[in-house]
Amino acid sequence: MNLFARDRSADARPVRHEPAELVPTVEELKDAAARWATPGRTAVVMTMGALHEGHATLIRTARERVGDKGFVVVTVFVNPLQFGAGEDLDRYPRTLDADLEIAFDAGAGVVFAPSVDEVYPGGEPQVRITAGPMGERLEGASRPGHFDGMLTVVAKLLHLTSPDLALFGQKDAQQLALIRRMVRDLNFPVEIVGVPTVREADGLALSSRNRYLSAGERRTALALSRALFAARDRLAAQEALRARATSLPGDRARAETRAEALSRLGEARAAADAHAVAQAAEGGGGADAVRAAARAVLDDAAQADPPLVLDYLALVDPADFTEVPGDHDGEAILAVAARVGSTRLIDNIPLTFGAVRGKDADK
């Protein structure tokens, strides 16, 4: 089925050598790959449909990475193994016609949209990928078995599409981390590329589930991104104070002496600032203060109408998604999940602790 017939001469999109084609079966996917084989690399973007600008960004990035001579495959498959009891498998949006338009406009060459029977002939697979301890935390604790089902279908689609690279959004940070770990641990010959989260103008992370939110629920849901941004700003302030502390002559005692002198002069605000600088010199605040800044926003949202019902707020190590200690240095991910009405939403933001000290250590 060739869906690339309409005139695109006015579009400022990359010229693609292969047509845009919808294939519903594994055999047709293999035929398409053989017929439109190119000298470039192959990229895959895996989706469950209901495509939006976030997915389009992934596809455009894939096209940019492989170039005009490359091959971009987009998969559209609502994987039943990822849905637990009481979750929204039946109400998950199926919008294939709109998905094709978005995928092809963004640079896809082939959209592989198989049925459940095509992916799992004979019923649910008896052998599956197990996510292990990392898959039992956060999202895994809230949705038992979810990551086992996700990794199973990702592994299968990697085999079927044989890509050089596969692109996933950083919005699903734990999913991305588990896929990277699976590829590394099981020696899949593919590069995994994480693409930054795409947000709407008001800060809400793009998600297929956003369409379920009423106007009032959406206002409450904005607390997720506001909490993450508050934490990011708190960390930036800590790092700025730390930088000032390292520029002060002498040690912590000198900074405390300055604060006391300012207090005697009645300059309370300046004194408080000097105490903060002295605290920063010892690494004060840290991860606990960052968590607290985010939680304050979420606590306020819990009193809203409609309320936000927090599932988890976690500041974790990207390597294994365990909570980081209060004196953590290095990379971290602040992740949040909550329900607003009947809709469950997730979001996260990457953070770096100790950037100033890290730079000084290199000198």
N, C-alpha and C positions, 0 to 999 in steps of 0.2 A: 504494500500500500504506500504509494508515493504521495506525501503530503507537502511537498516543496514546490508545488506548481505555480503558486501565486507570485505576482511580480514583486520583487523585493529590491528593485534597482535603486529606490530612493533611500533604502536603509543603509546606515553606516555600520554594518556588521561585517565580520570577517567573511571573505569568500570561502566557501567550503567546496571541496572537490567531490564529496560523496553526497547523495541526496538524503533528505530527512525521511526516515522510514520507520513505521510501526511494525514490530514483530511480536507475536503473542506466544511463540513456541521456541523451545530450545533449538530445534532443527532449523527454524527460520533465522534464529540468531546466528547460528553457525554459518548458514548460507550467506547472510548479509555480510558477516565479517570476511568471508572468502571473496565475495563479489566486489566489495568495496575496500579491499585491503589497500593500505597506503604505506609509503615508505616511512611515515612518522610513527610516533608512539600512540598507544591506546590509553584512554582515561575512562574511568567509570564513576558515575555519580549515582548512588543508591538512594531511592526515595520510597515513601509509602503513598505517593500521590498528594493531591490537594496542594499543588505547587504554588509557591509565592515567591516574592523577590529574594528571599534567602536562598531558596533552591536555584533561582536564576543566577545568583551570584556564584554559587558553586559551579554551575554549568559554564558560565562565562570564564571563570578561572580555569576550569579544565581545558576549555578551548584555547585560552592564552598559553597554557602550559605545553600543550601538544602542537600548537600552531595549525596553519591551514592544511598541512599534510598529515596531520594526526587524525585519530578516530575517537569520537566521544560517544559513549554509550550511557544512556540514562535508564535506570531500572525503575519501574513503577509497580510496587507489589506490597499490598497490605498483608503483612506477615502474621498469621494467627498465633504463632508460637510466642510472640512478644506480648500478648494480651492475657491477663489473668482473669480469674472469676470476678464478675462485676465491673470489668473495665469496658471501654467504649468501642469494642471491635465492630459491633453492628451499626453504631452511629458514626463511625469514622467516615469522613467525607470521601466519596468516590467521584472525581471530576475529571475523567480521562480526557475528554475533548479539550477542556481548558488546559490541562496539563501538557498535552501535545503542543498546543500553541506556544506556551511559555518555554517548553524545552527546546523546540526547534528555533524559536526566535533567539534564544540565548546561545545557540551553537551546537546543539546535539545533532549527531548524525543518525543514530538509531535510538528508539525508545523500545525497550524490552518490557512488555506489560503482560506477564504470564498469569494464568489462573492458578488457584491453589493446587489443583490436581496436577498441573504441569510442573510445579516446583516440588510438590510432595506426592508423587505418584504412589498409590497404594496406602495413602493416609499419612498421619504424622510420623516423622522419622523415628526409628527406634534408637539410632545412634546420634548423639548430639554433642556439640561443643559445650563444655562446662566452664563457666566464667571464674570459678574458684573463689577464694576469700575476698578478692577485690570486687567481685560481682555481687557480694552479699551486703555491701555497705551502701548507705544513702539510698539511691534509687533501687538498688537490689533488695534492701530491707523493706522498702515500701511496696515493691512489686516483685515478690518472689518468683524466680524463674525467668524474669523478663530478659536478663542479659544472656542467659543460656540460649533462649530463642533468637535473640538478636545476633549473637555470634554464629549460631548455626546457619542462619540464612545469609549472613555476610560471607562466611566461608564458602557456602555453596555458590553464591553469585560471583565471588572472585574466581572460582574454578570455571564457571560458565562463560565469563566475559574475558578472562585471561588478560587483565590490564597491566600496563606498566606502572600506572599510578591510580589511586582511588582517593576521592576527595570527600571529606565529611566536615560538617559545621562544628565549630567550637561551642556552640550553644549546648549541645549534648556532650558535655566535657567528659563525663564518666564513660559514655559509650565510645568516644574517640580514644580515650586512654586504654580501654579494654581491647579495642580493635588493634591498636598499635602493639599492645602486649601479645595478642594472639599471633599477629604477623611475625613478630620477633621470635616468640617461643616456638612456633610451629614452622618457621622458615618459609613463609609465603614469599614468593619472588615479586613483591609489589612495594611501591613507595606509598606511604599513607600521608596525605596532605591535609592539615587542618586549616580551615578557612574561618576568619573572625566572624563573630555573631553579627547579623544584620538586624538593625533596630528600626522601629517606626519613628516618626518625628518626635513623638512624646517620650521615647525611650524604651517602650515595651518591646521586648525581643520578638521578632517575627516567629509565629507558630501557626500551624494549621488549626490549633485549638482556640486561637484568639477569636475566631468567628462565632464561638459559642457564647461569648461574653455580652451581656447587656451593657447599656451605656454606664449604669451605675457600677456594675461589676468591673468594667474596664478601668474606671477611675480608681477603684480599690486596688486592682491588679498592678497599677503603676508603682505601688509600694515596693515590688520586687526589684525593679531597676533602681528606684530611688535608694533603697537600702544598700545595694551594691555600690552605687556612686558615692554614698555617704561614707562607706568603708574605704573606698579608694581615696577620697579626699582626706579622710583621717590619716591614712597611711602617708599621703603626700605631705601633710603637715608635720607628722612625726619625722619624716626623712629630712624636711627642711630644718626642723629644730636640731636634729642630729648634726646636720651640716654646720649650723651656727655654733653648736657646742664644740665641734672639732676646731673651729676657727678662733675660739676664745683662748687667751693666754692662761696658762696654769691649769689647775685641775678642778674637780667638782667643788672643792672648798672655796676656790676663788669665785666661782659662779654663785655659790650660796651667799658669800660675803656681799657681793654686788646686790643680790636680792634684798638682803637685810638693810643695806644702806638706802636703797630705794624706798623700802617700807617706811623707814624713819622719816623720809621726806614726804610721806603721804602719797606716793605714786603707786597706788595699789595695783593698777593694771600693769605697769611696767615691772613691778615686783613679781606678779604672777607669771609674767612672761619669762623673767629670769629664772624663776624656779623651774618652769617647764624646760628651759634650755639645760639647766643643770640635770634634770631628770633624764632628758634625752641623751646627755653625755654618758649615762649609765645604761642606755638601752630601754629607758622607761616607756610605758605605753605598750608598744609591741603588738603582738597578735591579739591579745585579749582586748585591747582598746579598739582595735579594728573590728573585731566581732561585736563589741558593745555598740559601736556606732551603727552598724547594720541592724542589730536587734532593736534598737530604740525606734527606728523607722517602722519596723515590722510590728512592734508592740502597739504603736499608734494605729496602724492599719487594722489591727485586731479589734479596735473599738469603732471602726467605721461602719457605715450602713450602705451596702452589705459588708460584713466583716471578712477579713483575710484570716484563714485558718492555716497556721504554719505547720508544715510537715517536718522540715528540717532547715537549719542554717548551719553550715559547716565550713570551716576553713581548713583545707586539706592539702596534703602533699600530692602533687600531680602524679608521682610515680606509683602510688598505691592507694590513694584516697583515704589515708588515715589522717586524723586530726593532727595539726601541727601544734607544738608547745608554744607557750607565751613568748619565749625568747627565740623563736624561729628566725633563721636567716635563709634567704634564697627564694626560690619560686614557690608559689602557693596558688590555690584556686579557692575563691569564696563562692560557694554554691548554695542555692536556696530553692526550695520547693514548697508550694502552698496551694490551697484550694480557695477559689472565689466562686461562690455558688456551687454548681456541680462540676466546674472546670478545674482541672489540676494543671498548674503551670510550673515550669522550671526555668532557672536562669543562673548565670555564673559570670564571674569576671576573673581574669588572671591578675595576680599581684606579685610584686617583688619586694621582699624585706631585706633591709641592710644594703641597699644599693650604694649608699655613700661610703659605708665601711668597706664594701667590696672594691670600690674605686681606689680608696686610700691604700688598701692592702697591696694593690698592684704597683704602687709608686715605689 
